[in-house]
Amino acid sequence: ITYSDRLLSSSQWPQHFIAKLNGDLDLDHPDWQRRKQNQCMFLEELHRAAHLGINTVVLPTPRPKHGNYARVLLQYLDEHVDPQSSFTCLISIPLSVPAHLTKLGQTANSFEDSAADASWELWNSFRMACNLNPRVWVCLDVGGNASLPHPSSHPALLERWGAEPVRSLRISTKLFVFNAAGYPVLPKFLQNMVEFFAQRRVHITLSGAAQPPISNNSHSNANPPPPPGLSVPQAAEVPNVIPAPSLGHYV
């Protein structure tokens, strides 16, 4: 909690803001004291969002063991949320699950048991534990600490998530590449993904800071290497006169 809730009017909070809860909370920690403490912090932040009148909250990514997490969330929705309200919980789900978050701790090459498939399995397991509550949606996180899936799985990946209740698509600024004029642009796969979800009226957000482009006066004339699983064409050299980094360019 940093700023006073009186900085904005009561009508601005539900119309212009969503709340993002602490992503480090682990409600299934092996230590029962830590688990109890995280559970109290989780509920405190949910009550804070309700106090501000915020209708949408982004919740942390579930761990492989998330039974208590789902129980606490479902209990909160049943006891504290008005059935007539538009309150929605967005579960942050990475497009591909990092290896340390999977049960096996490793990934495979085939799409059936890849990190991208483990991501969907994580979401499916969590929503089943939440008794398929209609207020639980997906915030699909593209980028961050996880690599992008293999290009061969891209068509099936879009079709799979297109059938799920995805409310928000969050793209990291680190996945952008720079064109010949020095401005950030999306690689082809992410362009297709944005177009795919925009047609379904999914809210698209950016995460991260503006990245400075590579100039010809630097040690390297090439763009940084693309993230794993993402192939991009070789970009032209960025001119010496480049625009100052701005999130507006990413928008």
Contacts in CASP RR format, 6 or more apart in sequence:
PFRMAT RR
TARGET T0000
AUTHOR 0000-0000-0000
METHOD contacts of the structure
MODEL  1
ITYSDRLLSSSQWPQHFIAKLNGDLDLDHPDWQRRKQNQCMFLEELHRAA
HLGINTVVLPTPRPKHGNYARVLLQYLDEHVDPQSSFTCLISIPLSVPAH
LTKLGQTANSFEDSAADASWELWNSFRMACNLNPRVWVCLDVGGNASLPH
PSSHPALLERWGAEPVRSLRISTKLFVFNAAGYPVLPKFLQNMVEFFAQR
RVHITLSGAAQPPISNNSHSNANPPPPPGLSVPQAAEVPNVIPAPSLGHY
V
1 48 0 8 1.000
5 13 0 8 1.000
5 51 0 8 1.000
5 52 0 8 1.000
8 16 0 8 1.000
10 53 0 8 1.000
13 52 0 8 1.000
13 53 0 8 1.000
13 54 0 8 1.000
14 52 0 8 1.000
14 53 0 8 1.000
14 54 0 8 1.000
14 55 0 8 1.000
17 52 0 8 1.000
17 54 0 8 1.000
18 54 0 8 1.000
18 56 0 8 1.000
18 57 0 8 1.000
18 58 0 8 1.000
18 90 0 8 1.000
19 45 0 8 1.000
19 48 0 8 1.000
19 49 0 8 1.000
19 52 0 8 1.000
19 54 0 8 1.000
19 56 0 8 1.000
19 57 0 8 1.000
19 58 0 8 1.000
20 57 0 8 1.000
20 58 0 8 1.000
21 42 0 8 1.000
21 45 0 8 1.000
21 46 0 8 1.000
21 49 0 8 1.000
21 57 0 8 1.000
21 58 0 8 1.000
21 59 0 8 1.000
21 60 0 8 1.000
22 41 0 8 1.000
22 42 0 8 1.000
22 45 0 8 1.000
22 60 0 8 1.000
23 60 0 8 1.000
23 61 0 8 1.000
23 92 0 8 1.000
24 60 0 8 1.000
25 38 0 8 1.000
25 41 0 8 1.000
25 42 0 8 1.000
25 60 0 8 1.000
26 34 0 8 1.000
26 35 0 8 1.000
26 38 0 8 1.000
26 63 0 8 1.000
27 35 0 8 1.000
27 38 0 8 1.000
27 39 0 8 1.000
27 42 0 8 1.000
27 66 0 8 1.000
27 68 0 8 1.000
27 69 0 8 1.000
27 72 0 8 1.000
28 35 0 8 1.000
28 63 0 8 1.000
28 65 0 8 1.000
28 66 0 8 1.000
28 67 0 8 1.000
28 68 0 8 1.000
28 69 0 8 1.000
29 35 0 8 1.000
29 38 0 8 1.000
35 68 0 8 1.000
39 68 0 8 1.000
39 72 0 8 1.000
42 72 0 8 1.000
43 72 0 8 1.000
43 76 0 8 1.000
46 57 0 8 1.000
46 76 0 8 1.000
46 80 0 8 1.000
47 80 0 8 1.000
49 57 0 8 1.000
50 80 0 8 1.000
50 87 0 8 1.000
55 85 0 8 1.000
55 86 0 8 1.000
55 87 0 8 1.000
55 88 0 8 1.000
56 87 0 8 1.000
56 88 0 8 1.000
56 90 0 8 1.000
56 167 0 8 1.000
57 87 0 8 1.000
57 88 0 8 1.000
57 89 0 8 1.000
57 90 0 8 1.000
58 90 0 8 1.000
58 92 0 8 1.000
58 139 0 8 1.000
58 168 0 8 1.000
59 73 0 8 1.000
59 89 0 8 1.000
59 90 0 8 1.000
59 91 0 8 1.000
59 92 0 8 1.000
60 92 0 8 1.000
61 91 0 8 1.000
61 92 0 8 1.000
61 93 0 8 1.000
61 94 0 8 1.000
61 101 0 8 1.000
61 122 0 8 1.000
61 141 0 8 1.000
62 69 0 8 1.000
62 70 0 8 1.000
62 91 0 8 1.000
62 122 0 8 1.000
62 125 0 8 1.000
62 126 0 8 1.000
63 69 0 8 1.000
63 101 0 8 1.000
64 101 0 8 1.000
64 102 0 8 1.000
64 103 0 8 1.000
64 122 0 8 1.000
66 125 0 8 1.000
66 126 0 8 1.000
66 129 0 8 1.000
67 129 0 8 1.000
69 126 0 8 1.000
70 126 0 8 1.000
70 129 0 8 1.000
70 130 0 8 1.000
71 129 0 8 1.000
73 89 0 8 1.000
73 130 0 8 1.000
73 136 0 8 1.000
74 129 0 8 1.000
74 130 0 8 1.000
74 131 0 8 1.000
74 133 0 8 1.000
77 87 0 8 1.000
77 89 0 8 1.000
77 133 0 8 1.000
77 135 0 8 1.000
77 136 0 8 1.000
81 87 0 8 1.000
81 135 0 8 1.000
87 135 0 8 1.000
88 135 0 8 1.000
88 137 0 8 1.000
88 167 0 8 1.000
89 135 0 8 1.000
89 136 0 8 1.000
89 137 0 8 1.000
90 137 0 8 1.000
90 138 0 8 1.000
90 139 0 8 1.000
90 167 0 8 1.000
90 168 0 8 1.000
91 123 0 8 1.000
91 126 0 8 1.000
91 127 0 8 1.000
91 136 0 8 1.000
91 137 0 8 1.000
91 138 0 8 1.000
91 139 0 8 1.000
92 139 0 8 1.000
92 141 0 8 1.000
92 170 0 8 1.000
93 119 0 8 1.000
93 122 0 8 1.000
93 123 0 8 1.000
93 138 0 8 1.000
93 139 0 8 1.000
93 140 0 8 1.000
93 141 0 8 1.000
94 101 0 8 1.000
94 119 0 8 1.000
94 141 0 8 1.000
94 142 0 8 1.000
94 143 0 8 1.000
94 144 0 8 1.000
94 145 0 8 1.000
94 146 0 8 1.000
95 116 0 8 1.000
95 119 0 8 1.000
95 140 0 8 1.000
95 141 0 8 1.000
95 142 0 8 1.000
95 143 0 8 1.000
95 146 0 8 1.000
95 148 0 8 1.000
95 149 0 8 1.000
95 157 0 8 1.000
96 114 0 8 1.000
96 115 0 8 1.000
96 116 0 8 1.000
96 118 0 8 1.000
96 119 0 8 1.000
96 146 0 8 1.000
96 147 0 8 1.000
96 148 0 8 1.000
96 149 0 8 1.000
97 115 0 8 1.000
97 116 0 8 1.000
97 118 0 8 1.000
97 119 0 8 1.000
97 122 0 8 1.000
97 146 0 8 1.000
98 115 0 8 1.000
98 145 0 8 1.000
98 146 0 8 1.000
99 105 0 8 1.000
99 106 0 8 1.000
99 107 0 8 1.000
99 115 0 8 1.000
101 122 0 8 1.000
102 115 0 8 1.000
102 118 0 8 1.000
107 113 0 8 1.000
107 114 0 8 1.000
107 115 0 8 1.000
107 118 0 8 1.000
108 114 0 8 1.000
109 150 0 8 1.000
111 117 0 8 1.000
111 149 0 8 1.000
111 150 0 8 1.000
111 152 0 8 1.000
111 153 0 8 1.000
111 156 0 8 1.000
111 157 0 8 1.000
114 149 0 8 1.000
114 150 0 8 1.000
114 153 0 8 1.000
115 146 0 8 1.000
115 147 0 8 1.000
115 149 0 8 1.000
116 149 0 8 1.000
116 153 0 8 1.000
116 157 0 8 1.000
120 160 0 8 1.000
120 161 0 8 1.000
120 164 0 8 1.000
123 138 0 8 1.000
123 164 0 8 1.000
126 136 0 8 1.000
127 133 0 8 1.000
127 136 0 8 1.000
130 136 0 8 1.000
136 165 0 8 1.000
137 165 0 8 1.000
137 166 0 8 1.000
137 167 0 8 1.000
137 168 0 8 1.000
138 161 0 8 1.000
138 164 0 8 1.000
138 165 0 8 1.000
138 166 0 8 1.000
138 167 0 8 1.000
138 168 0 8 1.000
139 166 0 8 1.000
139 167 0 8 1.000
139 168 0 8 1.000
139 169 0 8 1.000
139 170 0 8 1.000
140 161 0 8 1.000
140 166 0 8 1.000
140 168 0 8 1.000
140 169 0 8 1.000
140 170 0 8 1.000
140 197 0 8 1.000
141 170 0 8 1.000
141 207 0 8 1.000
142 148 0 8 1.000
142 169 0 8 1.000
142 170 0 8 1.000
142 171 0 8 1.000
142 172 0 8 1.000
142 175 0 8 1.000
142 190 0 8 1.000
142 193 0 8 1.000
143 171 0 8 1.000
143 172 0 8 1.000
143 174 0 8 1.000
143 175 0 8 1.000
143 227 0 8 1.000
144 172 0 8 1.000
144 174 0 8 1.000
144 207 0 8 1.000
147 227 0 8 1.000
147 228 0 8 1.000
147 229 0 8 1.000
148 175 0 8 1.000
148 189 0 8 1.000
148 227 0 8 1.000
148 228 0 8 1.000
148 229 0 8 1.000
148 230 0 8 1.000
149 157 0 8 1.000
149 229 0 8 1.000
150 229 0 8 1.000
151 189 0 8 1.000
151 229 0 8 1.000
151 230 0 8 1.000
151 231 0 8 1.000
154 189 0 8 1.000
154 192 0 8 1.000
158 192 0 8 1.000
158 193 0 8 1.000
158 196 0 8 1.000
162 196 0 8 1.000
162 197 0 8 1.000
162 200 0 8 1.000
166 197 0 8 1.000
166 200 0 8 1.000
166 202 0 8 1.000
167 202 0 8 1.000
167 203 0 8 1.000
168 202 0 8 1.000
168 203 0 8 1.000
168 204 0 8 1.000
168 205 0 8 1.000
169 193 0 8 1.000
169 194 0 8 1.000
169 197 0 8 1.000
169 202 0 8 1.000
169 203 0 8 1.000
169 204 0 8 1.000
169 205 0 8 1.000
170 204 0 8 1.000
170 205 0 8 1.000
170 206 0 8 1.000
170 207 0 8 1.000
171 186 0 8 1.000
171 190 0 8 1.000
171 194 0 8 1.000
171 204 0 8 1.000
171 205 0 8 1.000
171 206 0 8 1.000
171 207 0 8 1.000
172 206 0 8 1.000
172 207 0 8 1.000
172 208 0 8 1.000
173 184 0 8 1.000
173 206 0 8 1.000
173 207 0 8 1.000
173 208 0 8 1.000
173 209 0 8 1.000
173 210 0 8 1.000
173 211 0 8 1.000
173 247 0 8 1.000
173 250 0 8 1.000
174 208 0 8 1.000
174 211 0 8 1.000
174 227 0 8 1.000
175 186 0 8 1.000
175 187 0 8 1.000
175 190 0 8 1.000
175 227 0 8 1.000
175 230 0 8 1.000
176 184 0 8 1.000
176 185 0 8 1.000
176 186 0 8 1.000
176 211 0 8 1.000
176 250 0 8 1.000
177 184 0 8 1.000
177 185 0 8 1.000
177 186 0 8 1.000
177 187 0 8 1.000
177 223 0 8 1.000
177 226 0 8 1.000
177 232 0 8 1.000
177 235 0 8 1.000
178 184 0 8 1.000
178 185 0 8 1.000
178 213 0 8 1.000
178 214 0 8 1.000
178 223 0 8 1.000
178 235 0 8 1.000
178 238 0 8 1.000
179 185 0 8 1.000
179 235 0 8 1.000
179 236 0 8 1.000
180 235 0 8 1.000
180 236 0 8 1.000
180 237 0 8 1.000
180 238 0 8 1.000
180 239 0 8 1.000
181 238 0 8 1.000
181 239 0 8 1.000
181 243 0 8 1.000
182 213 0 8 1.000
182 238 0 8 1.000
182 239 0 8 1.000
182 242 0 8 1.000
182 243 0 8 1.000
183 213 0 8 1.000
183 243 0 8 1.000
183 249 0 8 1.000
184 210 0 8 1.000
184 211 0 8 1.000
184 213 0 8 1.000
184 249 0 8 1.000
184 250 0 8 1.000
186 194 0 8 1.000
187 226 0 8 1.000
187 230 0 8 1.000
187 232 0 8 1.000
188 232 0 8 1.000
189 230 0 8 1.000
194 204 0 8 1.000
197 204 0 8 1.000
198 204 0 8 1.000
206 247 0 8 1.000
206 250 0 8 1.000
206 251 0 8 1.000
209 245 0 8 1.000
209 247 0 8 1.000
210 245 0 8 1.000
210 246 0 8 1.000
210 247 0 8 1.000
210 248 0 8 1.000
210 249 0 8 1.000
210 250 0 8 1.000
211 245 0 8 1.000
212 245 0 8 1.000
213 238 0 8 1.000
213 242 0 8 1.000
213 243 0 8 1.000
213 245 0 8 1.000
214 220 0 8 1.000
214 221 0 8 1.000
214 222 0 8 1.000
214 223 0 8 1.000
214 224 0 8 1.000
214 238 0 8 1.000
215 238 0 8 1.000
215 239 0 8 1.000
215 240 0 8 1.000
215 242 0 8 1.000
216 237 0 8 1.000
216 238 0 8 1.000
216 239 0 8 1.000
216 240 0 8 1.000
217 240 0 8 1.000
221 237 0 8 1.000
221 238 0 8 1.000
222 234 0 8 1.000
222 235 0 8 1.000
223 232 0 8 1.000
223 235 0 8 1.000
226 232 0 8 1.000
243 249 0 8 1.000
END
